[in-house]
């Protein structure tokens, strides 16, 4: 989606630069499902998801942060 926005607006400006260093990905359920199909990484994703979705667990926000970091590491590995 970001690529579409940059393509759309890139032709309308004389100069357009993107500083993506501080962008934080917000992975969808499908994104998270692409991370490992079995093994300890999959087990970690499932555990973090269960914590995140449990309204009685006050660590939900931390679980979400951990999922974002895990996804960021996975995306970084895909780009290499």
HTML snippet that shows the backbone in 3Dmol.js (N, CA, C, O; Angstrom):
<script src="https://3Dmol.org/build/3Dmol-min.js"></script>
<div id="view" style="width:600px;height:400px;position:relative"></div>
<script>
const pdb = `
ATOM      1  N   UNK A   1       0.812  -1.182   0.000  1.00  0.00           N
ATOM      2  CA  UNK A   1       0.000   0.000   0.000  1.00  0.00           C
ATOM      3  C   UNK A   1       0.869   1.265   0.000  1.00  0.00           C
ATOM      4  O   UNK A   1       0.573   2.232  -0.702  1.00  0.00           O
ATOM      5  N   UNK A   2       1.931   1.242   0.789  1.00  0.00           N
ATOM      6  CA  UNK A   2       2.827   2.397   0.823  1.00  0.00           C
ATOM      7  C   UNK A   2       3.453   2.625  -0.545  1.00  0.00           C
ATOM      8  O   UNK A   2       3.609   3.765  -0.983  1.00  0.00           O
ATOM      9  N   UNK A   3       3.807   1.544  -1.212  1.00  0.00           N
ATOM     10  CA  UNK A   3       4.383   1.670  -2.552  1.00  0.00           C
ATOM     11  C   UNK A   3       3.400   2.333  -3.517  1.00  0.00           C
ATOM     12  O   UNK A   3       3.804   3.125  -4.368  1.00  0.00           O
ATOM     13  N   UNK A   4       2.118   2.014  -3.387  1.00  0.00           N
ATOM     14  CA  UNK A   4       1.105   2.628  -4.248  1.00  0.00           C
ATOM     15  C   UNK A   4       1.006   4.132  -3.995  1.00  0.00           C
ATOM     16  O   UNK A   4       0.889   4.918  -4.935  1.00  0.00           O
ATOM     17  N   UNK A   5       1.051   4.522  -2.737  1.00  0.00           N
ATOM     18  CA  UNK A   5       0.981   5.947  -2.388  1.00  0.00           C
ATOM     19  C   UNK A   5       2.200   6.683  -2.938  1.00  0.00           C
ATOM     20  O   UNK A   5       2.071   7.766  -3.509  1.00  0.00           O
ATOM     21  N   UNK A   6       3.365   6.102  -2.767  1.00  0.00           N
ATOM     22  CA  UNK A   6       4.584   6.739  -3.270  1.00  0.00           C
ATOM     23  C   UNK A   6       4.568   6.851  -4.794  1.00  0.00           C
ATOM     24  O   UNK A   6       4.995   7.862  -5.352  1.00  0.00           O
ATOM     25  N   UNK A   7       4.079   5.818  -5.456  1.00  0.00           N
ATOM     26  CA  UNK A   7       3.983   5.868  -6.916  1.00  0.00           C
ATOM     27  C   UNK A   7       3.009   6.963  -7.346  1.00  0.00           C
ATOM     28  O   UNK A   7       3.296   7.736  -8.260  1.00  0.00           O
ATOM     29  N   UNK A   8       1.872   7.021  -6.691  1.00  0.00           N
ATOM     30  CA  UNK A   8       0.866   8.025  -7.030  1.00  0.00           C
ATOM     31  C   UNK A   8       1.403   9.449  -6.841  1.00  0.00           C
ATOM     32  O   UNK A   8       1.287  10.285  -7.737  1.00  0.00           O
ATOM     33  N   UNK A   9       1.985   9.712  -5.684  1.00  0.00           N
ATOM     34  CA  UNK A   9       2.425  11.069  -5.372  1.00  0.00           C
ATOM     35  C   UNK A   9       3.817  11.389  -5.908  1.00  0.00           C
ATOM     36  O   UNK A   9       4.154  12.562  -6.076  1.00  0.00           O
ATOM     37  N   UNK A  10       4.618  10.387  -6.175  1.00  0.00           N
ATOM     38  CA  UNK A  10       5.975  10.620  -6.660  1.00  0.00           C
ATOM     39  C   UNK A  10       6.018  11.403  -7.959  1.00  0.00           C
ATOM     40  O   UNK A  10       6.916  12.221  -8.160  1.00  0.00           O
ATOM     41  N   UNK A  11       5.064  11.164  -8.838  1.00  0.00           N
ATOM     42  CA  UNK A  11       5.028  11.872 -10.115  1.00  0.00           C
ATOM     43  C   UNK A  11       4.470  13.280 -10.011  1.00  0.00           C
ATOM     44  O   UNK A  11       4.522  14.037 -10.980  1.00  0.00           O
ATOM     45  N   UNK A  12       3.945  13.639  -8.865  1.00  0.00           N
ATOM     46  CA  UNK A  12       3.317  14.949  -8.703  1.00  0.00           C
ATOM     47  C   UNK A  12       4.237  15.972  -8.024  1.00  0.00           C
ATOM     48  O   UNK A  12       3.930  17.163  -7.969  1.00  0.00           O
ATOM     49  N   UNK A  13       5.346  15.490  -7.522  1.00  0.00           N
ATOM     50  CA  UNK A  13       6.287  16.385  -6.848  1.00  0.00           C
ATOM     51  C   UNK A  13       7.617  16.363  -7.573  1.00  0.00           C
ATOM     52  O   UNK A  13       7.987  15.382  -8.220  1.00  0.00           O
ATOM     53  N   UNK A  14       8.307  17.447  -7.449  1.00  0.00           N
ATOM     54  CA  UNK A  14       9.634  17.513  -8.060  1.00  0.00           C
ATOM     55  C   UNK A  14      10.607  16.615  -7.315  1.00  0.00           C
ATOM     56  O   UNK A  14      11.508  16.028  -7.914  1.00  0.00           O
ATOM     57  N   UNK A  15      10.422  16.514  -6.019  1.00  0.00           N
ATOM     58  CA  UNK A  15      11.299  15.689  -5.192  1.00  0.00           C
ATOM     59  C   UNK A  15      10.483  15.086  -4.065  1.00  0.00           C
ATOM     60  O   UNK A  15       9.783  15.806  -3.353  1.00  0.00           O
ATOM     61  N   UNK A  16      10.561  13.796  -3.896  1.00  0.00           N
ATOM     62  CA  UNK A  16       9.858  13.095  -2.828  1.00  0.00           C
ATOM     63  C   UNK A  16      10.771  12.008  -2.298  1.00  0.00           C
ATOM     64  O   UNK A  16      11.159  11.096  -3.028  1.00  0.00           O
ATOM     65  N   UNK A  17      11.107  12.108  -1.032  1.00  0.00           N
ATOM     66  CA  UNK A  17      11.973  11.106  -0.413  1.00  0.00           C
ATOM     67  C   UNK A  17      11.232  10.479   0.762  1.00  0.00           C
ATOM     68  O   UNK A  17      10.441  11.139   1.435  1.00  0.00           O
ATOM     69  N   UNK A  18      11.492   9.227   0.992  1.00  0.00           N
ATOM     70  CA  UNK A  18      10.866   8.502   2.088  1.00  0.00           C
ATOM     71  C   UNK A  18      11.923   8.115   3.108  1.00  0.00           C
ATOM     72  O   UNK A  18      12.922   7.477   2.774  1.00  0.00           O
ATOM     73  N   UNK A  19      11.696   8.502   4.338  1.00  0.00           N
ATOM     74  CA  UNK A  19      12.548   8.067   5.443  1.00  0.00           C
ATOM     75  C   UNK A  19      11.732   7.033   6.222  1.00  0.00           C
ATOM     76  O   UNK A  19      10.901   7.390   7.057  1.00  0.00           O
ATOM     77  N   UNK A  20      11.971   5.772   5.946  1.00  0.00           N
ATOM     78  CA  UNK A  20      11.169   4.700   6.534  1.00  0.00           C
ATOM     79  C   UNK A  20      11.784   4.102   7.785  1.00  0.00           C
ATOM     80  O   UNK A  20      11.292   3.091   8.287  1.00  0.00           O
ATOM     81  N   UNK A  21      12.834   4.695   8.292  1.00  0.00           N
ATOM     82  CA  UNK A  21      13.523   4.159   9.464  1.00  0.00           C
ATOM     83  C   UNK A  21      12.613   3.990  10.679  1.00  0.00           C
ATOM     84  O   UNK A  21      12.761   3.030  11.435  1.00  0.00           O
ATOM     85  N   UNK A  22      11.685   4.905  10.867  1.00  0.00           N
ATOM     86  CA  UNK A  22      10.858   4.851  12.073  1.00  0.00           C
ATOM     87  C   UNK A  22       9.448   4.319  11.816  1.00  0.00           C
ATOM     88  O   UNK A  22       8.583   4.392  12.690  1.00  0.00           O
ATOM     89  N   UNK A  23       9.222   3.788  10.624  1.00  0.00           N
ATOM     90  CA  UNK A  23       7.935   3.169  10.350  1.00  0.00           C
ATOM     91  C   UNK A  23       7.836   1.849  11.112  1.00  0.00           C
ATOM     92  O   UNK A  23       8.802   1.089  11.178  1.00  0.00           O
ATOM     93  N   UNK A  24       6.685   1.588  11.676  1.00  0.00           N
ATOM     94  CA  UNK A  24       6.461   0.354  12.428  1.00  0.00           C
ATOM     95  C   UNK A  24       5.421  -0.467  11.677  1.00  0.00           C
ATOM     96  O   UNK A  24       4.303  -0.002  11.459  1.00  0.00           O
ATOM     97  N   UNK A  25       5.782  -1.686  11.279  1.00  0.00           N
ATOM     98  CA  UNK A  25       4.811  -2.496  10.557  1.00  0.00           C
ATOM     99  C   UNK A  25       3.661  -2.919  11.476  1.00  0.00           C
ATOM    100  O   UNK A  25       3.851  -3.115  12.676  1.00  0.00           O
ATOM    101  N   UNK A  26       2.501  -3.051  10.908  1.00  0.00           N
ATOM    102  CA  UNK A  26       1.342  -3.554  11.635  1.00  0.00           C
ATOM    103  C   UNK A  26       0.894  -4.820  10.907  1.00  0.00           C
ATOM    104  O   UNK A  26       0.015  -4.765  10.047  1.00  0.00           O
ATOM    105  N   UNK A  27       1.493  -5.952  11.249  1.00  0.00           N
ATOM    106  CA  UNK A  27       1.197  -7.182  10.513  1.00  0.00           C
ATOM    107  C   UNK A  27      -0.245  -7.642  10.717  1.00  0.00           C
ATOM    108  O   UNK A  27      -0.804  -7.544  11.810  1.00  0.00           O
ATOM    109  N   UNK A  28      -0.820  -8.143   9.639  1.00  0.00           N
ATOM    110  CA  UNK A  28      -2.153  -8.722   9.692  1.00  0.00           C
ATOM    111  C   UNK A  28      -2.040 -10.185  10.131  1.00  0.00           C
ATOM    112  O   UNK A  28      -0.941 -10.717  10.285  1.00  0.00           O
ATOM    113  N   UNK A  29      -3.178 -10.812  10.326  1.00  0.00           N
ATOM    114  CA  UNK A  29      -3.174 -12.240  10.668  1.00  0.00           C
ATOM    115  C   UNK A  29      -2.519 -13.053   9.554  1.00  0.00           C
ATOM    116  O   UNK A  29      -1.786 -14.004   9.825  1.00  0.00           O
ATOM    117  N   UNK A  30      -2.782 -12.681   8.308  1.00  0.00           N
ATOM    118  CA  UNK A  30      -2.165 -13.383   7.170  1.00  0.00           C
ATOM    119  C   UNK A  30      -0.648 -13.208   7.172  1.00  0.00           C
ATOM    120  O   UNK A  30       0.089 -14.150   6.881  1.00  0.00           O
ATOM    121  N   UNK A  31      -0.185 -12.009   7.496  1.00  0.00           N
ATOM    122  CA  UNK A  31       1.254 -11.759   7.591  1.00  0.00           C
ATOM    123  C   UNK A  31       1.885 -12.669   8.635  1.00  0.00           C
ATOM    124  O   UNK A  31       2.923 -13.285   8.394  1.00  0.00           O
ATOM    125  N   UNK A  32       1.250 -12.745   9.790  1.00  0.00           N
ATOM    126  CA  UNK A  32       1.788 -13.577  10.869  1.00  0.00           C
ATOM    127  C   UNK A  32       1.740 -15.055  10.505  1.00  0.00           C
ATOM    128  O   UNK A  32       2.601 -15.827  10.929  1.00  0.00           O
ATOM    129  N   UNK A  33       0.744 -15.454   9.727  1.00  0.00           N
ATOM    130  CA  UNK A  33       0.648 -16.857   9.311  1.00  0.00           C
ATOM    131  C   UNK A  33       1.754 -17.257   8.350  1.00  0.00           C
ATOM    132  O   UNK A  33       2.047 -18.444   8.206  1.00  0.00           O
ATOM    133  N   UNK A  34       2.375 -16.281   7.688  1.00  0.00           N
ATOM    134  CA  UNK A  34       3.488 -16.583   6.780  1.00  0.00           C
ATOM    135  C   UNK A  34       4.780 -16.893   7.522  1.00  0.00           C
ATOM    136  O   UNK A  34       5.722 -17.430   6.939  1.00  0.00           O
ATOM    137  N   UNK A  35       4.826 -16.557   8.809  1.00  0.00           N
ATOM    138  CA  UNK A  35       6.037 -16.798   9.600  1.00  0.00           C
ATOM    139  C   UNK A  35       6.048 -18.239  10.080  1.00  0.00           C
ATOM    140  O   UNK A  35       5.252 -18.614  10.940  1.00  0.00           O
ATOM    141  N   UNK A  36       6.916 -19.022   9.548  1.00  0.00           N
ATOM    142  CA  UNK A  36       7.146 -20.384  10.023  1.00  0.00           C
ATOM    143  C   UNK A  36       5.844 -21.173  10.111  1.00  0.00           C
ATOM    144  O   UNK A  36       4.860 -20.675  10.659  1.00  0.00           O
ATOM    145  N   UNK A  37       5.822 -22.338   9.604  1.00  0.00           N
ATOM    146  CA  UNK A  37       4.622 -23.185   9.625  1.00  0.00           C
ATOM    147  C   UNK A  37       4.634 -24.175  10.791  1.00  0.00           C
ATOM    148  O   UNK A  37       3.595 -24.733  11.143  1.00  0.00           O
ATOM    149  N   UNK A  38       5.777 -24.387  11.375  1.00  0.00           N
ATOM    150  CA  UNK A  38       5.901 -25.318  12.505  1.00  0.00           C
ATOM    151  C   UNK A  38       7.148 -24.934  13.290  1.00  0.00           C
ATOM    152  O   UNK A  38       7.937 -24.098  12.848  1.00  0.00           O
ATOM    153  N   UNK A  39       7.317 -25.538  14.435  1.00  0.00           N
ATOM    154  CA  UNK A  39       8.517 -25.293  15.216  1.00  0.00           C
ATOM    155  C   UNK A  39       8.331 -24.237  16.280  1.00  0.00           C
ATOM    156  O   UNK A  39       7.217 -23.781  16.540  1.00  0.00           O
ATOM    157  N   UNK A  40       9.439 -23.853  16.893  1.00  0.00           N
ATOM    158  CA  UNK A  40       9.367 -22.968  18.042  1.00  0.00           C
ATOM    159  C   UNK A  40       8.915 -21.552  17.688  1.00  0.00           C
ATOM    160  O   UNK A  40       8.294 -20.879  18.511  1.00  0.00           O
ATOM    161  N   UNK A  41       9.219 -21.093  16.471  1.00  0.00           N
ATOM    162  CA  UNK A  41       8.775 -19.749  16.080  1.00  0.00           C
ATOM    163  C   UNK A  41       7.252 -19.736  15.947  1.00  0.00           C
ATOM    164  O   UNK A  41       6.597 -18.801  16.406  1.00  0.00           O
ATOM    165  N   UNK A  42       6.692 -20.764  15.324  1.00  0.00           N
ATOM    166  CA  UNK A  42       5.235 -20.865  15.205  1.00  0.00           C
ATOM    167  C   UNK A  42       4.599 -20.952  16.585  1.00  0.00           C
ATOM    168  O   UNK A  42       3.567 -20.326  16.828  1.00  0.00           O
ATOM    169  N   UNK A  43       5.200 -21.718  17.492  1.00  0.00           N
ATOM    170  CA  UNK A  43       4.682 -21.841  18.856  1.00  0.00           C
ATOM    171  C   UNK A  43       4.702 -20.481  19.561  1.00  0.00           C
ATOM    172  O   UNK A  43       3.770 -20.145  20.291  1.00  0.00           O
ATOM    173  N   UNK A  44       5.759 -19.708  19.343  1.00  0.00           N
ATOM    174  CA  UNK A  44       5.853 -18.374  19.945  1.00  0.00           C
ATOM    175  C   UNK A  44       4.780 -17.444  19.390  1.00  0.00           C
ATOM    176  O   UNK A  44       4.158 -16.696  20.145  1.00  0.00           O
ATOM    177  N   UNK A  45       4.555 -17.485  18.073  1.00  0.00           N
ATOM    178  CA  UNK A  45       3.523 -16.646  17.455  1.00  0.00           C
ATOM    179  C   UNK A  45       2.154 -16.988  18.039  1.00  0.00           C
ATOM    180  O   UNK A  45       1.379 -16.095  18.383  1.00  0.00           O
ATOM    181  N   UNK A  46       1.863 -18.273  18.148  1.00  0.00           N
ATOM    182  CA  UNK A  46       0.558 -18.692  18.678  1.00  0.00           C
ATOM    183  C   UNK A  46       0.383 -18.276  20.135  1.00  0.00           C
ATOM    184  O   UNK A  46      -0.696 -17.830  20.525  1.00  0.00           O
ATOM    185  N   UNK A  47       1.419 -18.416  20.934  1.00  0.00           N
ATOM    186  CA  UNK A  47       1.350 -18.016  22.340  1.00  0.00           C
ATOM    187  C   UNK A  47       1.127 -16.508  22.465  1.00  0.00           C
ATOM    188  O   UNK A  47       0.284 -16.060  23.243  1.00  0.00           O
ATOM    189  N   UNK A  48       1.885 -15.738  21.698  1.00  0.00           N
ATOM    190  CA  UNK A  48       1.733 -14.279  21.732  1.00  0.00           C
ATOM    191  C   UNK A  48       0.347 -13.850  21.245  1.00  0.00           C
ATOM    192  O   UNK A  48      -0.241 -12.913  21.784  1.00  0.00           O
ATOM    193  N   UNK A  49      -0.169 -14.534  20.232  1.00  0.00           N
ATOM    194  CA  UNK A  49      -1.518 -14.221  19.752  1.00  0.00           C
ATOM    195  C   UNK A  49      -2.558 -14.472  20.842  1.00  0.00           C
ATOM    196  O   UNK A  49      -3.484 -13.682  21.025  1.00  0.00           O
ATOM    197  N   UNK A  50      -2.393 -15.583  21.562  1.00  0.00           N
ATOM    198  CA  UNK A  50      -3.371 -15.895  22.606  1.00  0.00           C
ATOM    199  C   UNK A  50      -3.317 -14.869  23.736  1.00  0.00           C
ATOM    200  O   UNK A  50      -4.353 -14.514  24.299  1.00  0.00           O
ATOM    201  N   UNK A  51      -2.136 -14.397  24.067  1.00  0.00           N
ATOM    202  CA  UNK A  51      -2.000 -13.348  25.087  1.00  0.00           C
ATOM    203  C   UNK A  51      -2.615 -12.049  24.586  1.00  0.00           C
ATOM    204  O   UNK A  51      -3.332 -11.372  25.323  1.00  0.00           O
ATOM    205  N   UNK A  52      -2.337 -11.706  23.344  1.00  0.00           N
ATOM    206  CA  UNK A  52      -2.826 -10.448  22.770  1.00  0.00           C
ATOM    207  C   UNK A  52      -4.348 -10.395  22.721  1.00  0.00           C
ATOM    208  O   UNK A  52      -4.937  -9.343  22.967  1.00  0.00           O
ATOM    209  N   UNK A  53      -4.981 -11.499  22.412  1.00  0.00           N
ATOM    210  CA  UNK A  53      -6.434 -11.510  22.236  1.00  0.00           C
ATOM    211  C   UNK A  53      -7.212 -11.789  23.511  1.00  0.00           C
ATOM    212  O   UNK A  53      -8.443 -11.759  23.501  1.00  0.00           O
ATOM    213  N   UNK A  54      -6.521 -12.057  24.598  1.00  0.00           N
ATOM    214  CA  UNK A  54      -7.189 -12.331  25.879  1.00  0.00           C
ATOM    215  C   UNK A  54      -7.430 -11.009  26.608  1.00  0.00           C
ATOM    216  O   UNK A  54      -6.483 -10.397  27.102  1.00  0.00           O
ATOM    217  N   UNK A  55      -8.686 -10.563  26.682  1.00  0.00           N
ATOM    218  CA  UNK A  55      -8.961  -9.261  27.303  1.00  0.00           C
ATOM    219  C   UNK A  55      -8.617  -9.202  28.789  1.00  0.00           C
ATOM    220  O   UNK A  55      -8.437  -8.115  29.339  1.00  0.00           O
ATOM    221  N   UNK A  56      -8.525 -10.346  29.436  1.00  0.00           N
ATOM    222  CA  UNK A  56      -8.192 -10.342  30.864  1.00  0.00           C
ATOM    223  C   UNK A  56      -6.683 -10.315  31.116  1.00  0.00           C
ATOM    224  O   UNK A  56      -6.239 -10.149  32.253  1.00  0.00           O
ATOM    225  N   UNK A  57      -5.900 -10.479  30.047  1.00  0.00           N
ATOM    226  CA  UNK A  57      -4.446 -10.484  30.188  1.00  0.00           C
ATOM    227  C   UNK A  57      -3.919  -9.075  29.928  1.00  0.00           C
ATOM    228  O   UNK A  57      -4.052  -8.542  28.826  1.00  0.00           O
ATOM    229  N   UNK A  58      -3.331  -8.493  30.940  1.00  0.00           N
ATOM    230  CA  UNK A  58      -2.835  -7.115  30.835  1.00  0.00           C
ATOM    231  C   UNK A  58      -1.529  -7.005  30.050  1.00  0.00           C
ATOM    232  O   UNK A  58      -1.022  -5.903  29.836  1.00  0.00           O
ATOM    233  N   UNK A  59      -0.990  -8.132  29.627  1.00  0.00           N
ATOM    234  CA  UNK A  59       0.227  -8.122  28.824  1.00  0.00           C
ATOM    235  C   UNK A  59      -0.067  -8.122  27.322  1.00  0.00           C
ATOM    236  O   UNK A  59       0.841  -8.310  26.513  1.00  0.00           O
ATOM    237  N   UNK A  60      -1.321  -7.915  26.952  1.00  0.00           N
ATOM    238  CA  UNK A  60      -1.704  -7.938  25.541  1.00  0.00           C
ATOM    239  C   UNK A  60      -0.925  -6.956  24.695  1.00  0.00           C
ATOM    240  O   UNK A  60      -0.509  -7.288  23.585  1.00  0.00           O
ATOM    241  N   UNK A  61      -0.721  -5.749  25.203  1.00  0.00           N
ATOM    242  CA  UNK A  61       0.024  -4.737  24.438  1.00  0.00           C
ATOM    243  C   UNK A  61       1.479  -5.157  24.237  1.00  0.00           C
ATOM    244  O   UNK A  61       2.076  -4.881  23.196  1.00  0.00           O
ATOM    245  N   UNK A  62       2.041  -5.824  25.239  1.00  0.00           N
ATOM    246  CA  UNK A  62       3.428  -6.302  25.112  1.00  0.00           C
ATOM    247  C   UNK A  62       3.514  -7.459  24.120  1.00  0.00           C
ATOM    248  O   UNK A  62       4.489  -7.585  23.378  1.00  0.00           O
ATOM    249  N   UNK A  63       2.482  -8.299  24.118  1.00  0.00           N
ATOM    250  CA  UNK A  63       2.440  -9.401  23.156  1.00  0.00           C
ATOM    251  C   UNK A  63       2.364  -8.843  21.736  1.00  0.00           C
ATOM    252  O   UNK A  63       3.022  -9.352  20.829  1.00  0.00           O
ATOM    253  N   UNK A  64       1.559  -7.792  21.545  1.00  0.00           N
ATOM    254  CA  UNK A  64       1.445  -7.177  20.215  1.00  0.00           C
ATOM    255  C   UNK A  64       2.789  -6.594  19.784  1.00  0.00           C
ATOM    256  O   UNK A  64       3.195  -6.749  18.633  1.00  0.00           O
ATOM    257  N   UNK A  65       3.472  -5.928  20.703  1.00  0.00           N
ATOM    258  CA  UNK A  65       4.791  -5.381  20.392  1.00  0.00           C
ATOM    259  C   UNK A  65       5.765  -6.493  20.007  1.00  0.00           C
ATOM    260  O   UNK A  65       6.563  -6.338  19.083  1.00  0.00           O
ATOM    261  N   UNK A  66       5.692  -7.604  20.720  1.00  0.00           N
ATOM    262  CA  UNK A  66       6.576  -8.735  20.419  1.00  0.00           C
ATOM    263  C   UNK A  66       6.259  -9.317  19.040  1.00  0.00           C
ATOM    264  O   UNK A  66       7.171  -9.687  18.299  1.00  0.00           O
ATOM    265  N   UNK A  67       4.972  -9.401  18.694  1.00  0.00           N
ATOM    266  CA  UNK A  67       4.596  -9.893  17.367  1.00  0.00           C
ATOM    267  C   UNK A  67       5.099  -8.962  16.271  1.00  0.00           C
ATOM    268  O   UNK A  67       5.555  -9.424  15.224  1.00  0.00           O
ATOM    269  N   UNK A  68       5.019  -7.660  16.505  1.00  0.00           N
ATOM    270  CA  UNK A  68       5.523  -6.687  15.528  1.00  0.00           C
ATOM    271  C   UNK A  68       7.027  -6.861  15.349  1.00  0.00           C
ATOM    272  O   UNK A  68       7.525  -6.837  14.223  1.00  0.00           O
ATOM    273  N   UNK A  69       7.747  -7.034  16.443  1.00  0.00           N
ATOM    274  CA  UNK A  69       9.205  -7.230  16.342  1.00  0.00           C
ATOM    275  C   UNK A  69       9.545  -8.528  15.627  1.00  0.00           C
ATOM    276  O   UNK A  69      10.459  -8.574  14.803  1.00  0.00           O
ATOM    277  N   UNK A  70       8.802  -9.580  15.948  1.00  0.00           N
ATOM    278  CA  UNK A  70       9.025 -10.869  15.299  1.00  0.00           C
ATOM    279  C   UNK A  70       8.763 -10.757  13.797  1.00  0.00           C
ATOM    280  O   UNK A  70       9.539 -11.263  12.986  1.00  0.00           O
ATOM    281  N   UNK A  71       7.677 -10.101  13.437  1.00  0.00           N
ATOM    282  CA  UNK A  71       7.349  -9.912  12.031  1.00  0.00           C
ATOM    283  C   UNK A  71       8.418  -9.055  11.337  1.00  0.00           C
ATOM    284  O   UNK A  71       8.814  -9.353  10.211  1.00  0.00           O
ATOM    285  N   UNK A  72       8.873  -8.014  11.993  1.00  0.00           N
ATOM    286  CA  UNK A  72       9.916  -7.152  11.409  1.00  0.00           C
ATOM    287  C   UNK A  72      11.183  -7.939  11.137  1.00  0.00           C
ATOM    288  O   UNK A  72      11.826  -7.748  10.104  1.00  0.00           O
ATOM    289  N   UNK A  73      11.546  -8.819  12.052  1.00  0.00           N
ATOM    290  CA  UNK A  73      12.728  -9.661  11.854  1.00  0.00           C
ATOM    291  C   UNK A  73      12.511 -10.608  10.677  1.00  0.00           C
ATOM    292  O   UNK A  73      13.422 -10.846   9.884  1.00  0.00           O
ATOM    293  N   UNK A  74      11.294 -11.146  10.573  1.00  0.00           N
ATOM    294  CA  UNK A  74      10.971 -12.062   9.473  1.00  0.00           C
ATOM    295  C   UNK A  74      11.039 -11.339   8.133  1.00  0.00           C
ATOM    296  O   UNK A  74      11.616 -11.864   7.181  1.00  0.00           O
ATOM    297  N   UNK A  75      10.460 -10.142   8.043  1.00  0.00           N
ATOM    298  CA  UNK A  75      10.492  -9.361   6.807  1.00  0.00           C
ATOM    299  C   UNK A  75      11.928  -8.996   6.455  1.00  0.00           C
ATOM    300  O   UNK A  75      12.312  -9.052   5.287  1.00  0.00           O
ATOM    301  N   UNK A  76      12.720  -8.626   7.449  1.00  0.00           N
ATOM    302  CA  UNK A  76      14.121  -8.299   7.215  1.00  0.00           C
ATOM    303  C   UNK A  76      14.890  -9.488   6.668  1.00  0.00           C
ATOM    304  O   UNK A  76      15.761  -9.335   5.812  1.00  0.00           O
ATOM    305  N   UNK A  77      14.563 -10.672   7.164  1.00  0.00           N
ATOM    306  CA  UNK A  77      15.217 -11.902   6.679  1.00  0.00           C
ATOM    307  C   UNK A  77      14.808 -12.202   5.252  1.00  0.00           C
ATOM    308  O   UNK A  77      15.624 -12.681   4.466  1.00  0.00           O
ATOM    309  N   UNK A  78      13.538 -11.925   4.894  1.00  0.00           N
ATOM    310  CA  UNK A  78      13.062 -12.150   3.527  1.00  0.00           C
ATOM    311  C   UNK A  78      13.785 -11.263   2.529  1.00  0.00           C
ATOM    312  O   UNK A  78      14.017 -11.680   1.394  1.00  0.00           O
ATOM    313  N   UNK A  79      14.146 -10.047   2.928  1.00  0.00           N
ATOM    314  CA  UNK A  79      14.785  -9.084   2.025  1.00  0.00           C
ATOM    315  C   UNK A  79      16.235  -9.408   1.762  1.00  0.00           C
ATOM    316  O   UNK A  79      16.805  -8.923   0.785  1.00  0.00           O
ATOM    317  N   UNK A  80      16.843 -10.209   2.602  1.00  0.00           N
ATOM    318  CA  UNK A  80      18.281 -10.523   2.445  1.00  0.00           C
ATOM    319  C   UNK A  80      18.530 -11.471   1.315  1.00  0.00           C
ATOM    320  O   UNK A  80      19.678 -11.831   1.053  1.00  0.00           O
TER     321      UNK A  80
END
`;
const viewer = $3Dmol.createViewer("view");
viewer.addModel(pdb, "pdb");
viewer.setStyle({}, {cartoon: {color: "spectrum"}});
viewer.zoomTo();
viewer.render();
</script>
